[in-house]
Amino acid sequence: MDLNTTSRFYQRQFFLHQYHKALSDIHLFRNILLIICIALVVACDGVGDSDVPLIFVAASLSDVVVEAGDLYEAETGNRVDFSFGGSIMLANQIAELGAPADGFFLVGDRPVLILREAGMYSDDNLMSGLVNKLVAIAPSEQEALTSLQAIVEQAPRVALGDPNLAPVGIFTREAFESVDLWDNVSKDAIFAVDARAATAAVQSGNADYGIVYKTDAISSHAVSIVYEIEETYPAIEYVGGKIDDASQSEAAADFLTFIASSPKTRNLFVMAGFIFDSPGTNNP
């Protein structure tokens, strides 16, 4: 990516970080953040090239997607811009506030349902087959655990994704609910806007444990995986596609197809801890 693209990405991330810190009421925070994010995306998009597709991407994919974007540009000469965040929040930005997305690469069923109900994509333009897992993390000195029950029994501060903002929260809630422990853990939990924020809470010492995606745990040197969650929760699958009628939807689809079909990009995802459970795409 060139300097302008990188600057735009970090500008969005900086303002999101400031709002995450400043707003304590999660419901007020959600509404205000949606408005602020869409304003920032529109403003940033307005100063960029109109022929560069903007793809809204789950926060848990941020590191590897940026690498894939660099590889895509090197091999094709085409640029791609990204906006990162919790998948539910991003889907709402597109569907409810008209965010100028050309494509999406999100996780879980709910964001896809939001976009489908808004009439913004058709099922035949999806790319799928990339999956993740849930793990419990702690500072590196913590001993391994054997169950979610062990976390609840210790009554620690646990960082969880907010189910209203990010699919990681939905997956986490279902895992705890499968063993009737959600009420126990959620009453004193630290709710985060996405898996990256939950990981950061453990890194900073604000939480004793966190429930995050395995790839987020692997990407951090300040935490360790203390338990790979075996309790029941839905398959964590990422879905990519183009936004119907968006000006650069075909360019977005070309990038998503590149991710799924290029051995080099697939290797980037595998090295980051993701799993491909299908060989390719459904031609987004």
Rosetta blueprint (number, residue, H / E / L):
1 M L
2 D L
3 L H
4 N H
5 T H
6 T H
7 S H
8 R H
9 F H
10 Y H
11 Q H
12 R H
13 Q H
14 F H
15 F H
16 L H
17 H H
18 Q H
19 Y H
20 H H
21 K H
22 A H
23 L L
24 S L
25 D L
26 I H
27 H H
28 L H
29 F H
30 R H
31 N H
32 I H
33 L H
34 L H
35 I H
36 I H
37 C H
38 I H
39 A H
40 L H
41 V H
42 V H
43 A H
44 C H
45 D H
46 G H
47 V L
48 G L
49 D L
50 S L
51 D L
52 V L
53 P L
54 L E
55 I E
56 F E
57 V E
58 A E
59 A H
60 S H
61 L H
62 S H
63 D H
64 V H
65 V H
66 V H
67 E H
68 A H
69 G H
70 D H
71 L H
72 Y H
73 E H
74 A H
75 E H
76 T H
77 G L
78 N L
79 R L
80 V L
81 D E
82 F E
83 S E
84 F E
85 G E
86 G L
87 S H
88 I H
89 M H
90 L H
91 A H
92 N H
93 Q H
94 I H
95 A H
96 E H
97 L H
98 G L
99 A L
100 P L
101 A L
102 D L
103 G E
104 F E
105 F E
106 L E
107 V E
108 G L
109 D H
110 R H
111 P H
112 V H
113 L H
114 I H
115 L H
116 R H
117 E H
118 A L
119 G L
120 M L
121 Y L
122 S L
123 D H
124 D H
125 N H
126 L E
127 M E
128 S E
129 G E
130 L E
131 V E
132 N E
133 K L
134 L E
135 V E
136 A E
137 I E
138 A E
139 P E
140 S L
141 E L
142 Q L
143 E L
144 A L
145 L L
146 T L
147 S L
148 L H
149 Q H
150 A H
151 I H
152 V H
153 E H
154 Q H
155 A L
156 P L
157 R L
158 V E
159 A E
160 L E
161 G E
162 D L
163 P L
164 N L
165 L L
166 A L
167 P H
168 V H
169 G H
170 I H
171 F H
172 T H
173 R H
174 E H
175 A H
176 F H
177 E H
178 S L
179 V L
180 D L
181 L L
182 W H
183 D H
184 N H
185 V H
186 S H
187 K L
188 D L
189 A L
190 I E
191 F E
192 A E
193 V L
194 D L
195 A H
196 R H
197 A H
198 A H
199 T H
200 A H
201 A H
202 V H
203 Q H
204 S L
205 G L
206 N L
207 A L
208 D L
209 Y E
210 G E
211 I E
212 V E
213 Y E
214 K H
215 T H
216 D H
217 A H
218 I H
219 S H
220 S L
221 H L
222 A L
223 V E
224 S E
225 I E
226 V E
227 Y E
228 E E
229 I L
230 E L
231 E L
232 T L
233 Y L
234 P L
235 A L
236 I E
237 E E
238 Y E
239 V E
240 G E
241 G E
242 K E
243 I L
244 D L
245 D L
246 A L
247 S L
248 Q L
249 S H
250 E H
251 A H
252 A H
253 A H
254 D H
255 F H
256 L H
257 T H
258 F H
259 I H
260 A H
261 S H
262 S L
263 P H
264 K H
265 T H
266 R H
267 N H
268 L H
269 F H
270 V H
271 M H
272 A L
273 G L
274 F L
275 I E
276 F E
277 D L
278 S L
279 P L
280 G L
281 T L
282 N L
283 N L
284 P L
